[in-house]
């Protein structure tokens, strides 16, 4: 499967902000993949120190047909660099090169690069166009889709950002071949989450194909990326700014974000934290009588088979549950200091609701190493 003519398309329907996700092999080298981008004089490829040496020159060659000037900026790699300092490097580059409102930004990398590039695009001159070119499984199935852009704050993950949609998302499946196994597993967490919240048939499919996915089988990856993007597109199309339904996409993330902030960004990968977080959220759902123990065991077994942790870390030896609760109160779904969790309301359905602290403490105590 080469060239965007054979790419599969998933449409994000958001009126005048609508766009397509292209999924296929060989898309990075095909100029047609970037037809949705406006032809301004300047383009800036924002990447990181790991991905840049692998793919930035290839993307620059393709973009040179559309933009007379193509610049590159490699940011430091890692979640710990998703910060004001790194964001300012993007602004320094844009201002230093005289970038105007028709300059297009291209986010070439994983979720960190995509989030920061999108946020920079939302802010620079109050908004310039950008294109997502995700190079990790996690970014292809989740973070590059839907227009959530942000940086981290020491007190909370993704707390400073904007909703800002890209012109297009180009998912070249070939780039996943250079992904380290740990990063691939982290991406599988975001694939797995779509089953319990929206599509149990997809969960069945993942269980059957998890070994093929971990082995980077092209057909399995194509199906996983496409179905994940379809589910996310459906949700985002109904609730772009997360006023209600879209919050279900954060299954496992309330616990997961607490793990990331509590351990220090980068110690656990985002997908690893979400893996353990999904087990805790499923256990909390069981405590409330929404699912049975068999469902929790099934989900836990799949998360383990994906190469992900199923137990949360201890964040505080004196009062571990208290530390989790403290961090979760900063979660974006919290209202009036009340933590709201994404729970499984029967297999294939999710609900967002508050839960008494005492019950949450029990689950944390049971589910942490």
C-alpha positions in Angstrom: 0.0 0.0 0.0 1.8 3.1 -1.2 0.8 6.7 -1.8 -2.2 8.5 -0.5 -4.4 7.2 -3.3 -4.6 4.0 -1.3 -4.8 5.7 2.1 -7.9 5.2 4.2 -9.7 8.3 5.2 -11.5 9.1 8.4 -13.5 12.4 8.4 -13.8 14.7 11.4 -17.1 16.6 10.9 -16.8 20.0 12.6 -18.4 22.3 10.1 -15.9 24.8 8.7 -13.2 23.2 10.9 -13.7 19.7 9.4 -10.7 17.8 8.2 -9.6 14.3 7.2 -7.3 11.8 8.8 -5.3 9.9 6.2 -4.1 6.4 7.3 -1.7 4.3 5.2 1.8 3.3 4.3 4.2 5.6 2.4 2.2 8.8 3.1 5.2 10.8 4.3 6.9 10.7 0.9 3.7 11.5 -1.1 3.1 15.2 -1.8 -0.7 14.4 -2.2 -0.8 13.5 1.5 -0.5 17.3 2.2 -3.0 18.7 -0.3 -5.1 20.0 2.6 -2.3 22.4 3.7 -2.4 25.9 2.4 0.5 27.0 0.1 2.1 29.8 2.1 5.7 30.9 1.6 6.9 29.5 4.8 6.6 26.2 6.6 8.1 25.1 10.0 8.5 21.5 10.8 8.5 21.1 14.6 9.9 17.7 15.6 12.1 16.4 18.4 15.7 15.2 18.8 14.7 11.5 18.3 12.3 11.7 15.4 13.9 14.6 13.6 17.0 12.7 12.4 14.8 9.9 11.1 12.1 11.7 9.2 12.4 15.5 9.1 14.5 15.7 5.9 12.1 13.4 4.1 9.1 15.6 5.1 11.0 18.8 4.2 11.7 17.5 0.7 8.0 16.8 0.1 6.9 20.1 1.6 9.4 22.1 -0.6 7.0 21.6 -3.5 4.4 23.5 -1.6 6.4 26.0 0.5 9.4 27.9 -0.9 10.9 28.1 2.6 10.8 25.0 4.9 12.5 25.4 8.2 13.1 22.7 10.9 13.1 22.9 14.7 14.0 19.9 16.9 12.7 20.3 20.5 14.1 18.2 23.4 12.5 14.8 23.6 10.2 13.7 26.4 7.1 14.5 28.4 9.2 16.5 30.9 9.9 19.0 28.1 6.2 19.7 27.4 6.7 23.1 29.0 6.7 26.9 28.5 10.5 26.7 27.8 10.0 24.4 24.8 6.9 26.3 23.6 9.0 29.5 23.6 11.6 27.8 21.4 8.8 27.5 18.8 7.9 31.1 19.2 11.6 32.2 19.0 11.9 30.3 15.7 8.7 31.8 14.2 9.5 35.3 15.2 13.2 35.0 14.3 12.3 33.9 10.8 9.7 36.5 10.2 6.8 33.9 10.1 3.5 35.4 9.0 -0.1 34.4 9.3 0.1 32.1 6.3 3.0 30.1 7.8 2.0 26.5 8.3 3.4 24.4 11.2 3.9 20.7 10.7 4.0 18.6 13.9 6.3 15.7 13.2 6.5 13.5 16.3 4.6 11.9 19.1 2.0 13.4 21.4 4.3 15.9 23.1 5.4 17.4 19.7 1.8 17.4 18.4 0.3 19.0 21.5 3.0 21.7 21.7 3.0 22.5 18.0 -0.8 22.8 18.0 -0.7 25.1 21.0 1.9 27.2 19.4 -0.2 27.4 16.2 -3.2 28.4 18.2 -1.3 31.2 19.9 1.1 32.6 17.3 -0.5 35.7 15.7 -3.8 34.4 17.3 -3.8 31.4 15.1 -1.9 30.0 12.1 -2.6 26.7 10.2 -1.0 23.5 11.3 -0.9 19.8 10.2 -0.4 16.8 12.4 2.1 14.2 11.2 2.1 11.7 14.2 4.9 9.2 14.4 3.9 7.2 17.4 0.9 4.8 17.7 -0.4 6.8 20.7 -0.4 10.0 18.7 -2.0 8.3 15.6 -4.9 6.8 17.5 -5.5 9.6 20.0 -3.6 12.8 20.7 -3.2 14.0 17.1 -7.0 13.8 16.5 -9.6 16.2 17.9 -7.7 19.5 18.4 -6.7 19.3 22.0 -3.4 21.1 22.4 -1.6 21.9 25.7 1.5 22.0 27.8 2.0 20.6 31.3 2.3 22.5 34.6 4.2 21.0 37.5 0.8 20.7 39.4 -1.1 19.1 36.5 -0.9 17.6 33.1 -2.2 19.4 30.0 -3.7 22.2 32.2 -2.6 25.1 29.9 -3.8 24.8 26.3 -6.5 25.4 23.7 -8.9 23.6 21.5 -7.4 24.2 18.0 -8.1 21.9 15.0 -5.4 20.9 12.4 -5.9 21.2 8.7 -5.2 17.5 8.3 -3.8 14.5 10.1 -1.4 12.3 8.1 -0.8 8.8 9.7 2.0 7.0 7.9 2.0 3.5 9.3 5.5 2.9 8.0 7.0 5.2 10.7 5.7 2.9 13.4 8.4 0.4 12.4 11.1 2.5 14.1 9.0 2.7 17.4 10.7 1.1 20.4 8.5 -1.7 21.9 7.8 0.3 25.1 6.4 3.2 23.0 4.3 0.8 20.9 2.8 -0.8 24.1 2.1 2.7 25.4 0.1 3.4 22.2 -1.9 0.2 22.7 -3.3 1.6 26.0 -5.1 4.3 23.9 -6.3 1.7 21.4 -7.6 -0.6 24.2 -9.6 2.2 25.9 -12.0 2.6 22.9 -13.4 -1.0 23.5 -14.8 -0.6 27.0 -16.2 2.9 26.4 -17.7 2.4 23.0 -17.3 -0.8 21.1 -17.0 -4.3 22.6 -16.6 -5.9 19.2 -13.4 -3.8 18.8 -12.3 -5.1 22.3 -12.8 -8.7 21.0 -10.8 -7.8 17.9 -7.9 -6.3 20.0 -7.8 -9.4 22.2 -7.4 -11.6 19.1 -4.8 -9.3 17.5 -2.8 -7.9 20.4 0.2 -10.1 19.6 0.1 -9.0 15.9 -0.1 -5.4 17.0 2.9 -5.8 19.3 4.8 -7.4 16.4 3.9 -4.3 14.2 1.9 -6.3 11.7 0.9 -3.7 9.1 -2.7 -5.0 8.5 -3.4 -5.1 12.2 -2.0 -1.7 12.8 -4.0 -0.2 9.9 -7.2 -1.6 11.4 -6.4 -0.5 15.0 -5.6 3.1 13.9 -8.6 3.3 11.6 -11.2 2.0 14.1 -9.7 4.1 17.0 -9.9 7.3 14.8 -13.4 6.4 13.8 -14.6 6.2 17.4 -12.8 9.4 18.4 -14.1 11.2 15.3 -17.7 10.3 16.2 -17.2 11.5 19.8 -15.4 14.7 18.9 -17.9 15.5 16.1 -20.6 15.6 18.8 -18.7 17.3 21.6 -15.6 19.2 20.3 -14.9 21.1 23.5 -15.4 18.3 26.0 -18.6 19.8 27.6 -20.0 16.3 28.1 -19.7 13.2 25.9 -16.0 13.8 24.9 -14.9 13.3 28.6 -15.5 9.5 28.1 -12.3 9.4 26.0 -10.5 10.0 29.3 -11.2 6.5 30.6 -8.2 5.7 32.9 -6.8 9.1 32.5 -7.8 10.7 35.8 -5.7 8.1 37.7 -3.1 8.1 34.9 -2.5 11.8 34.9 -2.1 11.6 38.7 0.6 9.0 38.2 2.4 11.1 35.6 2.4 14.2 37.7 3.2 12.3 41.0 6.1 10.3 39.5 7.5 13.3 37.6 6.7 13.7 33.9 8.5 11.1 31.8 9.1 8.5 34.5 6.1 6.6 33.3 5.0 7.0 29.7 1.5 8.4 29.2 0.2 5.1 27.9 1.7 3.1 30.8 0.0 5.4 33.3 -3.3 5.1 31.4 -2.9 1.3 31.4 -2.7 1.1 35.2 -5.4 3.9 35.4 -7.9 1.9 33.3 -7.5 -1.1 35.8 -8.3 1.3 38.7 -11.2 2.9 36.8 -12.6 -0.6 36.0 -12.2 -1.7 39.6 -14.0 1.5 40.7 -16.8 0.7 38.3 -17.0 -2.8 39.8 -17.2 -1.4 43.3 -20.2 0.7 42.2 -21.9 -2.4 40.7 -21.7 -1.2 37.1 -19.6 -4.2 35.9 -18.7 -7.6 37.3 -15.4 -9.0 38.4 -15.1 -11.0 35.2 -15.0 -7.8 33.1 -12.3 -6.3 35.3 -10.2 -9.5 35.0 -10.7 -9.5 31.2 -9.5 -5.9 30.8 -6.6 -6.3 33.2 -5.4 -9.4 31.3 -5.5 -7.6 28.0 -3.6 -4.6 29.4 -1.0 -7.0 30.7 -0.7 -8.8 27.3 -0.2 -5.4 25.7 3.0 -5.0 27.8 1.6 -2.4 30.1 1.6 -2.1 33.9 -1.6 -3.1 35.7 -0.8 -1.7 39.1 -0.2 1.9 40.0 2.9 3.1 41.7 3.1 4.3 45.3 3.3 8.1 45.2 3.5 8.7 48.9 4.6 6.0 51.4 2.7 7.7 54.3 -0.7 8.4 52.5 -0.6 7.1 48.9 -4.4 7.4 48.3 -4.3 10.9 49.8 -1.6 11.9 47.3 -3.6 10.5 44.4 -6.7 12.3 45.5 -4.8 15.6 45.9 -3.4 15.3 42.3 -6.8 14.2 40.9 -8.6 17.3 42.3 -6.6 19.3 39.7 -8.1 17.1 36.9 -10.0 19.1 34.2 -13.1 17.0 34.8 -13.1 18.0 38.5 -16.0 20.4 39.4 -15.9 22.4 42.6 -13.1 20.3 43.9 -15.1 17.1 43.3 -13.3 14.5 41.2 -15.4 13.1 38.4 -14.3 9.7 37.0 -15.0 8.0 33.7 -16.6 4.7 34.7 -17.7 1.7 32.6 -21.5 1.7 32.9 -21.8 -1.9 31.5 -19.4 -3.1 28.8 -19.2 -0.8 25.8 -20.8 2.2 27.6 -19.1 4.9 29.7 -20.4 7.5 32.2 -18.8 10.4 34.0 -19.7 10.8 37.6 -18.4 11.7 41.1 -17.5 8.9 43.5 -17.1 9.2 47.4 -13.4 9.6 48.4 -13.6 6.6 50.8 -14.4 4.3 47.9 -11.7 5.8 45.7 -9.2 5.3 48.6 -10.1 1.6 48.8 -9.5 1.1 45.1 -6.2 2.9 45.2 -5.0 0.9 48.2 -6.0 -2.3 46.4 -4.6 -1.4 43.0 -1.2 0.1 43.8 2.1 -1.8 44.0 
